[in-house]
């Protein structure tokens, strides 16, 4: 299942900048909005394939907005971007009004890792930057993967299940499972979510390196 991300922020620079970061990291951003209007919710289907990334004026307003959205959209994933962690956010997560939050002072890699964690069904993180800030697989060799295994990793990043991957690649679901088992072993990770996170990290690192080359050339 390809996750469709909607960015909501009153800050023009944030919306455009984060959209660029997400898209070069392999995510699909469908829209960037200044605010969440009633028409926005009316047009958005209530399914887990939708994720709203919200950067509010204040944490209090953000939590209130998430609670309002959750009244009509129980399955849409809601992630709040905030300055500090407050008790109101913890309460909102416990009540199911919020799927998670990411602190604004997070660097790019923990930010993307945390978002990928939520997209792939990870449990709400009380401190995403601390939990995902390290890169335990930095020394692994992505080049070990076969072309087919790399294709499957790309689909894992999109959050697609084995059945969908098999249909898109024109192979059996059993074959997908075999490839998945092999690529997990090569990357030395335990599950598909960790493999997807590794791929996202690698894409972000390559993008950063390319940007530096362009700047200095």
Beta strands, then each sheet from edge to edge (+ up, - down):
strand 1: 4-9
strand 2: 28-33
strand 3: 50-55
strand 4: 77-82
strand 5: 100-103
sheet 1: 2+ 1+ 3+ 4+ 5+
end
